[in-house]
Amino acid sequence: MKYVALTSGRNEESFIRQTVEAVLALEPAPEVYVVVDDDSTDHTVDILREYNGITPLRLKNPRHETRGVNLAWALNSGVKKVTELVPDWDFLLKIDADSVLPKDYFKRLIKKFEENPRLGVSSGTPTDEKVWRGRASDGAKIYRRACWDDIGHFTPGNAFDTLALIQAKQHGWVVESFPEIKYTQLRTWRRGNLSRWVLSGRSRYFLGFPVWHTFLIALVYATDRPWILGGFTMFLAHALTALGRLHKPHSREYYEFARKYAMWELLERLEEKRLT
């Protein structure tokens, strides 16, 4: 069993040192740890030069106006690099540049993969956040090689992480997070800014979620800041985007699955609400 680790970031001088040192301290250690610098203009590159246990990869891609495109490009380059260095890797640990993992993070999660051969993507949960059932936290997730091969790559665009999880499920893989396995996110997204809610609503259209599903999810988020207004903004952004009938970039088979997945996800969340 071999695993590789990957981090990508841009202008992460405030957090990257803690992230790198935590990954280098993991037990067992990854076969290789590639850290992609996406053309930082701060001291991120200087900090990375201090560490011998990483393989740095510096990119100079043009900046794309759509959120998520550059990060997806960088991560895809990182996966290509780790595969060149360790062609027969079994698991890929993707860590955000602001996540800090405990030493036993991989060791505890790999047991979950051993218990369930259909577990394709999994994660722990951030110490101060909730992750829904059937999802994996973006900050520190593990991909099984066969599952990653089915996904193929991160599709450039906003919400590419969520898209990859849905694609994993489309291929029959289980996706799950485990609340008993904790890690720290130094910078968290709490959707406090209304522009983030607008972005989320628009993304849900391109991901293939029905408008009714976003309305119900908005009710779930009614108690998140900004109260009521955030969820309503997300729903309105989705509805207006749908009225524009913009081109959806993914395959017909994917969108057929996404509509079914929306109902499964809703039932999962209702069941989780009932249990809590």
Secondary structure as a PSIPRED ss2 file (coil, helix, strand):
# PSIPRED VFORMAT (PSIPRED V4.0)

   1 M C   1.000  0.000  0.000
   2 K C   1.000  0.000  0.000
   3 Y E   0.000  0.000  1.000
   4 V E   0.000  0.000  1.000
   5 A E   0.000  0.000  1.000
   6 L E   0.000  0.000  1.000
   7 T E   0.000  0.000  1.000
   8 S E   0.000  0.000  1.000
   9 G E   0.000  0.000  1.000
  10 R C   1.000  0.000  0.000
  11 N C   1.000  0.000  0.000
  12 E C   1.000  0.000  0.000
  13 E C   1.000  0.000  0.000
  14 S C   1.000  0.000  0.000
  15 F C   1.000  0.000  0.000
  16 I H   0.000  1.000  0.000
  17 R H   0.000  1.000  0.000
  18 Q H   0.000  1.000  0.000
  19 T H   0.000  1.000  0.000
  20 V H   0.000  1.000  0.000
  21 E H   0.000  1.000  0.000
  22 A H   0.000  1.000  0.000
  23 V H   0.000  1.000  0.000
  24 L H   0.000  1.000  0.000
  25 A C   1.000  0.000  0.000
  26 L C   1.000  0.000  0.000
  27 E C   1.000  0.000  0.000
  28 P C   1.000  0.000  0.000
  29 A C   1.000  0.000  0.000
  30 P C   1.000  0.000  0.000
  31 E C   1.000  0.000  0.000
  32 V C   1.000  0.000  0.000
  33 Y E   0.000  0.000  1.000
  34 V E   0.000  0.000  1.000
  35 V E   0.000  0.000  1.000
  36 V E   0.000  0.000  1.000
  37 D E   0.000  0.000  1.000
  38 D E   0.000  0.000  1.000
  39 D C   1.000  0.000  0.000
  40 S C   1.000  0.000  0.000
  41 T C   1.000  0.000  0.000
  42 D C   1.000  0.000  0.000
  43 H C   1.000  0.000  0.000
  44 T H   0.000  1.000  0.000
  45 V H   0.000  1.000  0.000
  46 D H   0.000  1.000  0.000
  47 I H   0.000  1.000  0.000
  48 L H   0.000  1.000  0.000
  49 R C   1.000  0.000  0.000
  50 E C   1.000  0.000  0.000
  51 Y C   1.000  0.000  0.000
  52 N C   1.000  0.000  0.000
  53 G C   1.000  0.000  0.000
  54 I C   1.000  0.000  0.000
  55 T E   0.000  0.000  1.000
  56 P E   0.000  0.000  1.000
  57 L E   0.000  0.000  1.000
  58 R E   0.000  0.000  1.000
  59 L E   0.000  0.000  1.000
  60 K C   1.000  0.000  0.000
  61 N C   1.000  0.000  0.000
  62 P C   1.000  0.000  0.000
  63 R C   1.000  0.000  0.000
  64 H C   1.000  0.000  0.000
  65 E C   1.000  0.000  0.000
  66 T C   1.000  0.000  0.000
  67 R C   1.000  0.000  0.000
  68 G C   1.000  0.000  0.000
  69 V H   0.000  1.000  0.000
  70 N H   0.000  1.000  0.000
  71 L H   0.000  1.000  0.000
  72 A H   0.000  1.000  0.000
  73 W H   0.000  1.000  0.000
  74 A H   0.000  1.000  0.000
  75 L H   0.000  1.000  0.000
  76 N H   0.000  1.000  0.000
  77 S H   0.000  1.000  0.000
  78 G H   0.000  1.000  0.000
  79 V H   0.000  1.000  0.000
  80 K H   0.000  1.000  0.000
  81 K H   0.000  1.000  0.000
  82 V H   0.000  1.000  0.000
  83 T H   0.000  1.000  0.000
  84 E H   0.000  1.000  0.000
  85 L H   0.000  1.000  0.000
  86 V C   1.000  0.000  0.000
  87 P C   1.000  0.000  0.000
  88 D C   1.000  0.000  0.000
  89 W C   1.000  0.000  0.000
  90 D C   1.000  0.000  0.000
  91 F E   0.000  0.000  1.000
  92 L E   0.000  0.000  1.000
  93 L E   0.000  0.000  1.000
  94 K E   0.000  0.000  1.000
  95 I E   0.000  0.000  1.000
  96 D C   1.000  0.000  0.000
  97 A C   1.000  0.000  0.000
  98 D C   1.000  0.000  0.000
  99 S E   0.000  0.000  1.000
 100 V E   0.000  0.000  1.000
 101 L C   1.000  0.000  0.000
 102 P C   1.000  0.000  0.000
 103 K C   1.000  0.000  0.000
 104 D C   1.000  0.000  0.000
 105 Y H   0.000  1.000  0.000
 106 F H   0.000  1.000  0.000
 107 K H   0.000  1.000  0.000
 108 R H   0.000  1.000  0.000
 109 L H   0.000  1.000  0.000
 110 I H   0.000  1.000  0.000
 111 K H   0.000  1.000  0.000
 112 K H   0.000  1.000  0.000
 113 F H   0.000  1.000  0.000
 114 E H   0.000  1.000  0.000
 115 E H   0.000  1.000  0.000
 116 N C   1.000  0.000  0.000
 117 P C   1.000  0.000  0.000
 118 R C   1.000  0.000  0.000
 119 L E   0.000  0.000  1.000
 120 G E   0.000  0.000  1.000
 121 V E   0.000  0.000  1.000
 122 S E   0.000  0.000  1.000
 123 S E   0.000  0.000  1.000
 124 G E   0.000  0.000  1.000
 125 T E   0.000  0.000  1.000
 126 P E   0.000  0.000  1.000
 127 T C   1.000  0.000  0.000
 128 D C   1.000  0.000  0.000
 129 E C   1.000  0.000  0.000
 130 K C   1.000  0.000  0.000
 131 V C   1.000  0.000  0.000
 132 W C   1.000  0.000  0.000
 133 R C   1.000  0.000  0.000
 134 G C   1.000  0.000  0.000
 135 R C   1.000  0.000  0.000
 136 A C   1.000  0.000  0.000
 137 S C   1.000  0.000  0.000
 138 D C   1.000  0.000  0.000
 139 G C   1.000  0.000  0.000
 140 A E   0.000  0.000  1.000
 141 K E   0.000  0.000  1.000
 142 I E   0.000  0.000  1.000
 143 Y E   0.000  0.000  1.000
 144 R E   0.000  0.000  1.000
 145 R H   0.000  1.000  0.000
 146 A H   0.000  1.000  0.000
 147 C H   0.000  1.000  0.000
 148 W H   0.000  1.000  0.000
 149 D H   0.000  1.000  0.000
 150 D H   0.000  1.000  0.000
 151 I H   0.000  1.000  0.000
 152 G C   1.000  0.000  0.000
 153 H C   1.000  0.000  0.000
 154 F C   1.000  0.000  0.000
 155 T C   1.000  0.000  0.000
 156 P C   1.000  0.000  0.000
 157 G C   1.000  0.000  0.000
 158 N C   1.000  0.000  0.000
 159 A C   1.000  0.000  0.000
 160 F H   0.000  1.000  0.000
 161 D H   0.000  1.000  0.000
 162 T H   0.000  1.000  0.000
 163 L H   0.000  1.000  0.000
 164 A H   0.000  1.000  0.000
 165 L H   0.000  1.000  0.000
 166 I H   0.000  1.000  0.000
 167 Q H   0.000  1.000  0.000
 168 A H   0.000  1.000  0.000
 169 K H   0.000  1.000  0.000
 170 Q H   0.000  1.000  0.000
 171 H C   1.000  0.000  0.000
 172 G C   1.000  0.000  0.000
 173 W C   1.000  0.000  0.000
 174 V E   0.000  0.000  1.000
 175 V E   0.000  0.000  1.000
 176 E E   0.000  0.000  1.000
 177 S E   0.000  0.000  1.000
 178 F E   0.000  0.000  1.000
 179 P E   0.000  0.000  1.000
 180 E E   0.000  0.000  1.000
 181 I E   0.000  0.000  1.000
 182 K E   0.000  0.000  1.000
 183 Y E   0.000  0.000  1.000
 184 T E   0.000  0.000  1.000
 185 Q E   0.000  0.000  1.000
 186 L C   1.000  0.000  0.000
 187 R C   1.000  0.000  0.000
 188 T C   1.000  0.000  0.000
 189 W C   1.000  0.000  0.000
 190 R C   1.000  0.000  0.000
 191 R C   1.000  0.000  0.000
 192 G C   1.000  0.000  0.000
 193 N C   1.000  0.000  0.000
 194 L H   0.000  1.000  0.000
 195 S H   0.000  1.000  0.000
 196 R H   0.000  1.000  0.000
 197 W H   0.000  1.000  0.000
 198 V H   0.000  1.000  0.000
 199 L H   0.000  1.000  0.000
 200 S H   0.000  1.000  0.000
 201 G H   0.000  1.000  0.000
 202 R H   0.000  1.000  0.000
 203 S H   0.000  1.000  0.000
 204 R H   0.000  1.000  0.000
 205 Y H   0.000  1.000  0.000
 206 F H   0.000  1.000  0.000
 207 L H   0.000  1.000  0.000
 208 G C   1.000  0.000  0.000
 209 F C   1.000  0.000  0.000
 210 P C   1.000  0.000  0.000
 211 V H   0.000  1.000  0.000
 212 W H   0.000  1.000  0.000
 213 H H   0.000  1.000  0.000
 214 T H   0.000  1.000  0.000
 215 F H   0.000  1.000  0.000
 216 L H   0.000  1.000  0.000
 217 I H   0.000  1.000  0.000
 218 A H   0.000  1.000  0.000
 219 L H   0.000  1.000  0.000
 220 V H   0.000  1.000  0.000
 221 Y H   0.000  1.000  0.000
 222 A H   0.000  1.000  0.000
 223 T H   0.000  1.000  0.000
 224 D C   1.000  0.000  0.000
 225 R C   1.000  0.000  0.000
 226 P C   1.000  0.000  0.000
 227 W C   1.000  0.000  0.000
 228 I C   1.000  0.000  0.000
 229 L H   0.000  1.000  0.000
 230 G H   0.000  1.000  0.000
 231 G H   0.000  1.000  0.000
 232 F H   0.000  1.000  0.000
 233 T H   0.000  1.000  0.000
 234 M H   0.000  1.000  0.000
 235 F H   0.000  1.000  0.000
 236 L H   0.000  1.000  0.000
 237 A H   0.000  1.000  0.000
 238 H H   0.000  1.000  0.000
 239 A H   0.000  1.000  0.000
 240 L H   0.000  1.000  0.000
 241 T H   0.000  1.000  0.000
 242 A H   0.000  1.000  0.000
 243 L H   0.000  1.000  0.000
 244 G C   1.000  0.000  0.000
 245 R C   1.000  0.000  0.000
 246 L C   1.000  0.000  0.000
 247 H C   1.000  0.000  0.000
 248 K C   1.000  0.000  0.000
 249 P C   1.000  0.000  0.000
 250 H C   1.000  0.000  0.000
 251 S C   1.000  0.000  0.000
 252 R H   0.000  1.000  0.000
 253 E H   0.000  1.000  0.000
 254 Y H   0.000  1.000  0.000
 255 Y H   0.000  1.000  0.000
 256 E H   0.000  1.000  0.000
 257 F H   0.000  1.000  0.000
 258 A H   0.000  1.000  0.000
 259 R H   0.000  1.000  0.000
 260 K H   0.000  1.000  0.000
 261 Y H   0.000  1.000  0.000
 262 A H   0.000  1.000  0.000
 263 M H   0.000  1.000  0.000
 264 W H   0.000  1.000  0.000
 265 E H   0.000  1.000  0.000
 266 L H   0.000  1.000  0.000
 267 L H   0.000  1.000  0.000
 268 E H   0.000  1.000  0.000
 269 R H   0.000  1.000  0.000
 270 L H   0.000  1.000  0.000
 271 E H   0.000  1.000  0.000
 272 E H   0.000  1.000  0.000
 273 K H   0.000  1.000  0.000
 274 R H   0.000  1.000  0.000
 275 L H   0.000  1.000  0.000
 276 T C   1.000  0.000  0.000
